[in-house]
Amino acid sequence: MLDGDTESCSLKAYAYVTECEGNPPYTLRFAGYYEDELVKFDGRWYFKKRMVRLWEGPALKNFPGQTGVRPQRTRPPELVIKK
């Protein structure tokens, strides 16, 4: 989401990080978003402020690891990579 004009703006960008180790499904390590303020100086854009926010609450309550317990998960047979 972008809001502003030709000299300054605010921006929200969503991000997530997974741990890609072993077989999928992978563990979600971070889900959140950036809240940025940018300004233009000498024709180039610069970050004035950046806040990293966690995406918390009901939307993530069913993701593995949210309760501190990591269930054992394996790849479904139809997705197993045969060597």
Biopython code that builds the backbone (N, CA, C, O; Angstrom):
import numpy as np
from Bio.PDB.StructureBuilder import StructureBuilder

atoms = [
    (1, "MET", "N", (0.855, -1.156, 0.000)),
    (1, "MET", "CA", (0.000, 0.000, 0.000)),
    (1, "MET", "C", (0.909, 1.229, 0.000)),
    (1, "MET", "O", (1.842, 1.309, 0.799)),
    (2, "LEU", "N", (0.646, 2.173, -0.877)),
    (2, "LEU", "CA", (1.465, 3.367, -1.043)),
    (2, "LEU", "C", (0.582, 4.603, -0.958)),
    (2, "LEU", "O", (-0.498, 4.652, -1.547)),
    (3, "ASP", "N", (1.060, 5.606, -0.213)),
    (3, "ASP", "CA", (0.303, 6.841, -0.069)),
    (3, "ASP", "C", (1.287, 7.994, -0.017)),
    (3, "ASP", "O", (2.225, 7.968, 0.780)),
    (4, "GLY", "N", (1.091, 9.010, -0.854)),
    (4, "GLY", "CA", (1.990, 10.155, -0.813)),
    (4, "GLY", "C", (1.931, 10.988, -2.073)),
    (4, "GLY", "O", (0.946, 10.982, -2.812)),
    (5, "ASP", "N", (3.037, 11.715, -2.297)),
    (5, "ASP", "CA", (3.126, 12.582, -3.469)),
    (5, "ASP", "C", (4.513, 12.426, -4.097)),
    (5, "ASP", "O", (5.193, 11.426, -3.863)),
    (6, "THR", "N", (4.931, 13.405, -4.888)),
    (6, "THR", "CA", (6.206, 13.284, -5.607)),
    (6, "THR", "C", (7.426, 13.578, -4.740)),
    (6, "THR", "O", (8.555, 13.415, -5.203)),
    (7, "GLU", "N", (7.231, 14.005, -3.501)),
    (7, "GLU", "CA", (8.358, 14.346, -2.620)),
    (7, "GLU", "C", (8.468, 13.479, -1.368)),
    (7, "GLU", "O", (9.555, 13.338, -0.807)),
    (8, "SER", "N", (7.362, 12.902, -0.929)),
    (8, "SER", "CA", (7.388, 12.019, 0.236)),
    (8, "SER", "C", (6.225, 11.041, 0.146)),
    (8, "SER", "O", (5.221, 11.303, -0.515)),
    (9, "CYS", "N", (6.379, 9.914, 0.821)),
    (9, "CYS", "CA", (5.303, 8.925, 0.807)),
    (9, "CYS", "C", (5.458, 7.987, 1.993)),
    (9, "CYS", "O", (6.513, 7.919, 2.623)),
    (10, "SER", "N", (4.395, 7.274, 2.276)),
    (10, "SER", "CA", (4.433, 6.197, 3.257)),
    (10, "SER", "C", (4.080, 4.907, 2.519)),
    (10, "SER", "O", (3.318, 4.903, 1.552)),
    (11, "LEU", "N", (4.656, 3.830, 3.005)),
    (11, "LEU", "CA", (4.539, 2.560, 2.305)),
    (11, "LEU", "C", (4.373, 1.447, 3.320)),
    (11, "LEU", "O", (5.014, 1.459, 4.370)),
    (12, "LYS", "N", (3.517, 0.483, 3.012)),
    (12, "LYS", "CA", (3.378, -0.718, 3.826)),
    (12, "LYS", "C", (3.676, -1.903, 2.920)),
    (12, "LYS", "O", (3.075, -2.052, 1.856)),
    (13, "ALA", "N", (4.617, -2.751, 3.354)),
    (13, "ALA", "CA", (4.994, -3.933, 2.582)),
    (13, "ALA", "C", (4.941, -5.145, 3.500)),
    (13, "ALA", "O", (5.467, -5.109, 4.613)),
    (14, "TYR", "N", (4.312, -6.209, 3.042)),
    (14, "TYR", "CA", (4.169, -7.424, 3.834)),
    (14, "TYR", "C", (5.338, -8.365, 3.564)),
    (14, "TYR", "O", (5.866, -8.414, 2.453)),
    (15, "ALA", "N", (5.737, -9.116, 4.600)),
    (15, "ALA", "CA", (6.870, -10.030, 4.458)),
    (15, "ALA", "C", (6.647, -11.266, 5.319)),
    (15, "ALA", "O", (5.959, -11.220, 6.339)),
    (16, "TYR", "N", (7.245, -12.368, 4.885)),
    (16, "TYR", "CA", (7.275, -13.556, 5.719)),
    (16, "TYR", "C", (8.582, -14.293, 5.480)),
    (16, "TYR", "O", (9.178, -14.196, 4.408)),
    (17, "VAL", "N", (9.015, -15.026, 6.491)),
    (17, "VAL", "CA", (10.259, -15.786, 6.416)),
    (17, "VAL", "C", (9.941, -17.212, 6.852)),
    (17, "VAL", "O", (9.318, -17.430, 7.890)),
    (18, "THR", "N", (10.373, -18.173, 6.052)),
    (18, "THR", "CA", (10.191, -19.578, 6.411)),
    (18, "THR", "C", (11.553, -20.224, 6.623)),
    (18, "THR", "O", (12.569, -19.752, 6.111)),
    (19, "GLU", "N", (11.554, -21.298, 7.376)),
    (19, "GLU", "CA", (12.764, -22.086, 7.559)),
    (19, "GLU", "C", (12.683, -23.246, 6.586)),
    (19, "GLU", "O", (11.920, -24.188, 6.796)),
    (20, "CYS", "N", (13.460, -23.181, 5.531)),
    (20, "CYS", "CA", (13.409, -24.191, 4.465)),
    (20, "CYS", "C", (14.472, -25.259, 4.718)),
    (20, "CYS", "O", (15.489, -25.324, 4.029)),
    (21, "GLU", "N", (14.210, -26.085, 5.714)),
    (21, "GLU", "CA", (15.124, -27.150, 6.077)),
    (21, "GLU", "C", (14.328, -28.434, 6.157)),
    (21, "GLU", "O", (13.249, -28.460, 6.750)),
    (22, "GLY", "N", (14.840, -29.488, 5.574)),
    (22, "GLY", "CA", (14.111, -30.754, 5.581)),
    (22, "GLY", "C", (12.990, -30.733, 4.556)),
    (22, "GLY", "O", (13.034, -29.994, 3.573)),
    (23, "ASN", "N", (11.992, -31.554, 4.808)),
    (23, "ASN", "CA", (10.865, -31.659, 3.890)),
    (23, "ASN", "C", (9.789, -30.641, 4.220)),
    (23, "ASN", "O", (9.553, -30.337, 5.389)),
    (24, "PRO", "N", (9.128, -30.106, 3.180)),
    (24, "PRO", "CA", (7.993, -29.225, 3.438)),
    (24, "PRO", "C", (6.861, -30.010, 4.065)),
    (24, "PRO", "O", (6.880, -31.237, 3.969)),
    (25, "PRO", "N", (5.903, -29.410, 4.685)),
    (25, "PRO", "CA", (5.742, -27.959, 4.774)),
    (25, "PRO", "C", (6.761, -27.354, 5.733)),
    (25, "PRO", "O", (7.083, -27.945, 6.763)),
    (26, "TYR", "N", (7.266, -26.174, 5.388)),
    (26, "TYR", "CA", (8.297, -25.507, 6.159)),
    (26, "TYR", "C", (7.712, -24.702, 7.313)),
    (26, "TYR", "O", (6.531, -24.352, 7.315)),
    (27, "THR", "N", (8.563, -24.417, 8.288)),
    (27, "THR", "CA", (8.150, -23.666, 9.464)),
    (27, "THR", "C", (8.112, -22.173, 9.159)),
    (27, "THR", "O", (9.060, -21.621, 8.602)),
    (28, "LEU", "N", (7.030, -21.537, 9.520)),
    (28, "LEU", "CA", (6.921, -20.093, 9.378)),
    (28, "LEU", "C", (7.643, -19.448, 10.553)),
    (28, "LEU", "O", (7.255, -19.652, 11.703)),
    (29, "ARG", "N", (8.691, -18.672, 10.278)),
    (29, "ARG", "CA", (9.492, -18.047, 11.326)),
    (29, "ARG", "C", (9.078, -16.612, 11.616)),
    (29, "ARG", "O", (9.172, -16.152, 12.754)),
    (30, "PHE", "N", (8.621, -15.910, 10.593)),
    (30, "PHE", "CA", (8.236, -14.511, 10.770)),
    (30, "PHE", "C", (7.146, -14.180, 9.778)),
    (30, "PHE", "O", (7.235, -14.538, 8.603)),
    (31, "ALA", "N", (6.131, -13.504, 10.241)),
    (31, "ALA", "CA", (5.109, -12.942, 9.368)),
    (31, "ALA", "C", (4.840, -11.545, 9.890)),
    (31, "ALA", "O", (4.545, -11.362, 11.071)),
    (32, "GLY", "N", (4.940, -10.585, 9.030)),
    (32, "GLY", "CA", (4.752, -9.218, 9.477)),
    (32, "GLY", "C", (4.738, -8.246, 8.322)),
    (32, "GLY", "O", (4.474, -8.614, 7.177)),
    (33, "TYR", "N", (5.028, -6.996, 8.639)),
    (33, "TYR", "CA", (5.023, -5.977, 7.602)),
    (33, "TYR", "C", (5.934, -4.821, 8.005)),
    (33, "TYR", "O", (6.238, -4.622, 9.181)),
    (34, "TYR", "N", (6.348, -4.086, 7.020)),
    (34, "TYR", "CA", (7.140, -2.878, 7.206)),
    (34, "TYR", "C", (6.224, -1.670, 7.063)),
    (34, "TYR", "O", (5.369, -1.641, 6.177)),
    (35, "GLU", "N", (6.393, -0.686, 7.915)),
    (35, "GLU", "CA", (5.748, 0.617, 7.750)),
    (35, "GLU", "C", (6.878, 1.615, 7.509)),
    (35, "GLU", "O", (7.638, 1.942, 8.420)),
    (36, "ASP", "N", (6.977, 2.091, 6.279)),
    (36, "ASP", "CA", (8.083, 2.957, 5.876)),
    (36, "ASP", "C", (7.609, 4.369, 5.575)),
    (36, "ASP", "O", (6.490, 4.580, 5.109)),
    (37, "GLU", "N", (8.479, 5.328, 5.848)),
    (37, "GLU", "CA", (8.305, 6.701, 5.398)),
    (37, "GLU", "C", (9.505, 7.007, 4.517)),
    (37, "GLU", "O", (10.650, 6.794, 4.915)),
    (38, "LEU", "N", (9.235, 7.511, 3.312)),
    (38, "LEU", "CA", (10.292, 7.821, 2.359)),
    (38, "LEU", "C", (10.236, 9.292, 1.969)),
    (38, "LEU", "O", (9.172, 9.910, 1.968)),
    (39, "VAL", "N", (11.400, 9.838, 1.639)),
    (39, "VAL", "CA", (11.493, 11.219, 1.162)),
    (39, "VAL", "C", (12.396, 11.258, -0.054)),
    (39, "VAL", "O", (13.315, 10.449, -0.184)),
    (40, "LYS", "N", (12.135, 12.189, -0.933)),
    (40, "LYS", "CA", (12.969, 12.358, -2.118)),
    (40, "LYS", "C", (13.957, 13.488, -1.862)),
    (40, "LYS", "O", (13.588, 14.572, -1.410)),
    (41, "PHE", "N", (15.235, 13.205, -2.165)),
    (41, "PHE", "CA", (16.306, 14.189, -2.001)),
    (41, "PHE", "C", (17.217, 14.089, -3.211)),
    (41, "PHE", "O", (17.720, 13.012, -3.532)),
    (42, "ASP", "N", (17.428, 15.217, -3.883)),
    (42, "ASP", "CA", (18.246, 15.243, -5.113)),
    (42, "ASP", "C", (17.800, 14.191, -6.127)),
    (42, "ASP", "O", (18.627, 13.554, -6.779)),
    (43, "GLY", "N", (16.483, 14.019, -6.251)),
    (43, "GLY", "CA", (15.940, 13.111, -7.257)),
    (43, "GLY", "C", (15.969, 11.642, -6.892)),
    (43, "GLY", "O", (15.581, 10.805, -7.707)),
    (44, "ARG", "N", (16.420, 11.301, -5.686)),
    (44, "ARG", "CA", (16.477, 9.897, -5.259)),
    (44, "ARG", "C", (15.637, 9.707, -4.002)),
    (44, "ARG", "O", (15.515, 10.610, -3.174)),
    (45, "TRP", "N", (15.059, 8.509, -3.876)),
    (45, "TRP", "CA", (14.230, 8.181, -2.720)),
    (45, "TRP", "C", (15.081, 7.587, -1.604)),
    (45, "TRP", "O", (15.962, 6.763, -1.851)),
    (46, "TYR", "N", (14.803, 8.023, -0.353)),
    (46, "TYR", "CA", (15.508, 7.539, 0.829)),
    (46, "TYR", "C", (14.509, 7.189, 1.922)),
    (46, "TYR", "O", (13.440, 7.791, 2.026)),
    (47, "PHE", "N", (14.878, 6.204, 2.734)),
    (47, "PHE", "CA", (14.066, 5.871, 3.887)),
    (47, "PHE", "C", (14.283, 6.917, 4.970)),
    (47, "PHE", "O", (15.414, 7.195, 5.369)),
    (48, "LYS", "N", (13.199, 7.482, 5.429)),
    (48, "LYS", "CA", (13.249, 8.402, 6.566)),
    (48, "LYS", "C", (13.022, 7.621, 7.858)),
    (48, "LYS", "O", (13.621, 7.906, 8.894)),
    (49, "LYS", "N", (12.131, 6.619, 7.763)),
    (49, "LYS", "CA", (11.788, 5.828, 8.938)),
    (49, "LYS", "C", (11.315, 4.453, 8.478)),
    (49, "LYS", "O", (10.623, 4.333, 7.467)),
    (50, "ARG", "N", (11.693, 3.415, 9.226)),
    (50, "ARG", "CA", (11.217, 2.063, 8.939)),
    (50, "ARG", "C", (10.865, 1.378, 10.248)),
    (50, "ARG", "O", (11.679, 1.309, 11.169)),
    (51, "MET", "N", (9.647, 0.875, 10.317)),
    (51, "MET", "CA", (9.186, 0.112, 11.475)),
    (51, "MET", "C", (8.847, -1.301, 10.993)),
    (51, "MET", "O", (8.140, -1.478, 10.002)),
    (52, "VAL", "N", (9.356, -2.289, 11.700)),
    (52, "VAL", "CA", (9.020, -3.679, 11.401)),
    (52, "VAL", "C", (7.984, -4.111, 12.428)),
    (52, "VAL", "O", (8.206, -4.009, 13.635)),
    (53, "ARG", "N", (6.869, -4.586, 11.943)),
    (53, "ARG", "CA", (5.769, -4.975, 12.828)),
    (53, "ARG", "C", (5.452, -6.456, 12.622)),
    (53, "ARG", "O", (5.454, -6.958, 11.498)),
    (54, "LEU", "N", (5.183, -7.133, 13.719)),
    (54, "LEU", "CA", (4.758, -8.525, 13.638)),
    (54, "LEU", "C", (3.294, -8.604, 13.240)),
    (54, "LEU", "O", (2.474, -7.779, 13.643)),
    (55, "TRP", "N", (2.991, -9.597, 12.455)),
    (55, "TRP", "CA", (1.607, -9.880, 12.114)),
    (55, "TRP", "C", (1.132, -10.869, 13.168)),
    (55, "TRP", "O", (1.514, -12.039, 13.146)),
    (56, "GLU", "N", (0.301, -10.398, 14.089)),
    (56, "GLU", "CA", (-0.121, -11.205, 15.219)),
    (56, "GLU", "C", (-1.640, -11.310, 15.253)),
    (56, "GLU", "O", (-2.353, -10.675, 14.476)),
    (57, "GLY", "N", (-2.096, -12.121, 16.164)),
    (57, "GLY", "CA", (-3.521, -12.190, 16.404)),
    (57, "GLY", "C", (-4.199, -13.388, 15.781)),
    (57, "GLY", "O", (-3.547, -14.380, 15.455)),
    (58, "PRO", "N", (-5.499, -13.299, 15.616)),
    (58, "PRO", "CA", (-6.311, -14.437, 15.175)),
    (58, "PRO", "C", (-5.909, -14.984, 13.812)),
    (58, "PRO", "O", (-6.070, -16.179, 13.560)),
    (59, "ALA", "N", (-5.395, -14.147, 12.939)),
    (59, "ALA", "CA", (-5.055, -14.616, 11.591)),
    (59, "ALA", "C", (-3.951, -15.672, 11.620)),
    (59, "ALA", "O", (-3.869, -16.494, 10.707)),
    (60, "LEU", "N", (-3.107, -15.666, 12.640)),
    (60, "LEU", "CA", (-1.997, -16.615, 12.701)),
    (60, "LEU", "C", (-2.167, -17.699, 13.754)),
    (60, "LEU", "O", (-1.271, -18.526, 13.927)),
    (61, "LYS", "N", (-3.278, -17.720, 14.454)),
    (61, "LYS", "CA", (-3.403, -18.628, 15.596)),
    (61, "LYS", "C", (-3.258, -20.099, 15.231)),
    (61, "LYS", "O", (-2.869, -20.892, 16.088)),
    (62, "ASN", "N", (-3.553, -20.500, 13.996)),
    (62, "ASN", "CA", (-3.468, -21.911, 13.613)),
    (62, "ASN", "C", (-2.145, -22.287, 12.948)),
    (62, "ASN", "O", (-1.964, -23.441, 12.561)),
    (63, "PHE", "N", (-1.220, -21.341, 12.807)),
    (63, "PHE", "CA", (0.073, -21.652, 12.214)),
    (63, "PHE", "C", (0.915, -22.440, 13.220)),
    (63, "PHE", "O", (0.855, -22.163, 14.418)),
    (64, "PRO", "N", (1.699, -23.417, 12.752)),
    (64, "PRO", "CA", (2.562, -24.178, 13.657)),
    (64, "PRO", "C", (3.517, -23.249, 14.389)),
    (64, "PRO", "O", (4.006, -22.275, 13.815)),
    (65, "GLY", "N", (3.781, -23.546, 15.645)),
    (65, "GLY", "CA", (4.731, -22.770, 16.415)),
    (65, "GLY", "C", (4.137, -21.589, 17.144)),
    (65, "GLY", "O", (4.819, -20.997, 17.981)),
    (66, "GLN", "N", (2.900, -21.214, 16.870)),
    (66, "GLN", "CA", (2.301, -20.063, 17.533)),
    (66, "GLN", "C", (2.016, -20.330, 19.007)),
    (66, "GLN", "O", (1.923, -19.397, 19.805)),
    (67, "THR", "N", (1.877, -21.599, 19.364)),
    (67, "THR", "CA", (1.627, -21.934, 20.759)),
    (67, "THR", "C", (2.904, -22.343, 21.474)),
    (67, "THR", "O", (2.874, -22.699, 22.653)),
    (68, "GLY", "N", (4.036, -22.294, 20.759)),
    (68, "GLY", "CA", (5.304, -22.724, 21.340)),
    (68, "GLY", "C", (5.557, -24.207, 21.135)),
    (68, "GLY", "O", (6.643, -24.694, 21.451)),
    (69, "VAL", "N", (4.574, -24.939, 20.610)),
    (69, "VAL", "CA", (4.711, -26.374, 20.353)),
    (69, "VAL", "C", (4.799, -26.572, 18.853)),
    (69, "VAL", "O", (3.951, -26.091, 18.101)),
    (70, "ARG", "N", (5.823, -27.278, 18.427)),
    (70, "ARG", "CA", (5.970, -27.552, 16.995)),
    (70, "ARG", "C", (5.567, -28.987, 16.702)),
    (70, "ARG", "O", (6.270, -29.921, 17.089)),
    (71, "PRO", "N", (4.441, -29.172, 16.022)),
    (71, "PRO", "CA", (4.030, -30.533, 15.692)),
    (71, "PRO", "C", (4.921, -31.128, 14.607)),
    (71, "PRO", "O", (5.422, -30.408, 13.743)),
    (72, "GLN", "N", (5.115, -32.433, 14.653)),
    (72, "GLN", "CA", (5.858, -33.121, 13.602)),
    (72, "GLN", "C", (5.003, -33.113, 12.338)),
    (72, "GLN", "O", (3.848, -33.539, 12.352)),
    (73, "ARG", "N", (5.584, -32.627, 11.254)),
    (73, "ARG", "CA", (4.841, -32.579, 9.995)),
    (73, "ARG", "C", (5.671, -33.221, 8.909)),
    (73, "ARG", "O", (6.889, -33.052, 8.866)),
    (74, "THR", "N", (5.019, -33.953, 8.035)),
    (74, "THR", "CA", (5.715, -34.595, 6.923)),
    (74, "THR", "C", (5.042, -34.201, 5.623)),
    (74, "THR", "O", (3.894, -33.759, 5.598)),
    (75, "ARG", "N", (5.788, -34.373, 4.545)),
    (75, "ARG", "CA", (5.271, -34.067, 3.217)),
    (75, "ARG", "C", (4.233, -35.114, 2.834)),
    (75, "ARG", "O", (4.457, -36.303, 3.060)),
    (76, "PRO", "N", (3.099, -34.704, 2.258)),
    (76, "PRO", "CA", (2.105, -35.679, 1.785)),
    (76, "PRO", "C", (2.735, -36.594, 0.741)),
    (76, "PRO", "O", (3.574, -36.140, -0.036)),
    (77, "PRO", "N", (2.350, -37.881, 0.702)),
    (77, "PRO", "CA", (2.966, -38.843, -0.216)),
    (77, "PRO", "C", (2.984, -38.359, -1.672)),
    (77, "PRO", "O", (3.949, -38.610, -2.393)),
    (78, "GLU", "N", (1.948, -37.682, -2.096)),
    (78, "GLU", "CA", (1.904, -37.253, -3.513)),
    (78, "GLU", "C", (2.917, -36.149, -3.822)),
    (78, "GLU", "O", (3.168, -35.848, -4.989)),
    (79, "LEU", "N", (3.494, -35.549, -2.789)),
    (79, "LEU", "CA", (4.485, -34.492, -3.000)),
    (79, "LEU", "C", (5.906, -34.921, -2.677)),
    (79, "LEU", "O", (6.826, -34.106, -2.736)),
    (80, "VAL", "N", (6.098, -36.201, -2.333)),
    (80, "VAL", "CA", (7.443, -36.694, -2.024)),
    (80, "VAL", "C", (8.271, -36.688, -3.310)),
    (80, "VAL", "O", (7.818, -37.156, -4.354)),
    (81, "ILE", "N", (9.485, -36.153, -3.219)),
    (81, "ILE", "CA", (10.393, -36.107, -4.367)),
    (81, "ILE", "C", (11.148, -37.422, -4.422)),
    (81, "ILE", "O", (11.850, -37.791, -3.480)),
    (82, "LYS", "N", (10.997, -38.118, -5.528)),
    (82, "LYS", "CA", (11.655, -39.421, -5.697)),
    (82, "LYS", "C", (13.000, -39.197, -6.367)),
    (82, "LYS", "O", (13.098, -38.518, -7.389)),
    (83, "LYS", "N", (14.026, -39.776, -5.777)),
    (83, "LYS", "CA", (15.392, -39.612, -6.322)),
    (83, "LYS", "C", (15.745, -40.703, -7.282)),
    (83, "LYS", "O", (16.849, -40.714, -7.826)),
]
sb = StructureBuilder()
sb.init_structure("model")
sb.init_model(0)
sb.init_chain("A")
sb.init_seg("    ")
for serial, (resi, resn, name, xyz) in enumerate(atoms, 1):
    if name == "N":
        sb.init_residue(resn, " ", resi, " ")
    sb.init_atom(name, np.array(xyz, "f"), 0.0, 1.0, " ", f" {name:<3s}", serial, name[0])
structure = sb.get_structure()
